[in-house]
Amino acid sequence: MTTTSKKQDPFFILGNPRSGTSLLRLMLNSHPEIVVPPECGFLLWLSDKYAYQSSYDEHTYSNFVDDLFKTKKIETWGIQKEKLLGKIKAAQPKDYTSMTSIVYSHYAMEKEKKPRLYGDKNNYYINEIDKIEKLFPQAKLIYIVRDGRDVAASYLKIKNSQISSQYKPTLPQSIENIASDWSKSTFKAQRMQKQPNTCVILYEHLVRDPERTLSTVCTHLNADYSDSMLQFYNNNDEPVDFLQWKAKTKHPVDTSSLGSYKKELSQKQILSFEQHAHDALKAFNYL
């Protein structure tokens, strides 16, 4: 991946919130040949305006960068507007994929990386898969699934936490709504897992056997496995505000959160979740 106009589709990390998507992002971002910046979402937010233009010129580039720096969370990337615009103008990209890839390569260069692959992680992408595949037909997808009961426990913990960040996630708050939300996204993973462009992994496998699970992901991406991914906590680039609910990413991977729902949810809540999400839990052998 370089700051040229050569077209290259990104890969996407998909998953329900609180399912390990940030952990997986940090792990892959610690690979010497891969960059996955903190979540932002501009890639799809700006696509309606810029992806289907008949021509791309300096006016397009300037407008795109102006709009980019108005998007939520781009400020957490720490990139400079004028430097980015200069690189886009120098490369003269002729399509949306090439133009947006320069944003990622610029981020990587600011972090002193020269990656071969770039990815994007955002939980709302779960509901935009058709759009992703239309925009980026060669894109590879990585879907991570976590036991929905642990997801529910994590949702409720955030609900009851004192988080001052403007970026605090907005999540379903009742067990029934959490179960419905989790089931929908989990069934999407089940439907997608037979597609050649998709790799589905379990959070439980990632934390119990990170080497094997990350090797599977790297094979899917046509990348060599690197032990540096296990040192993600030393390369943690999560914005400080995000760490209010992602503090575990500052430490080595561990299994302490597996089955946390047994202590954090009441028996009534567990039974309710299992009733509402029974089929999805069964689909991934959680029941």
Disulfide bonds with the S-S distance in Angstrom:
none
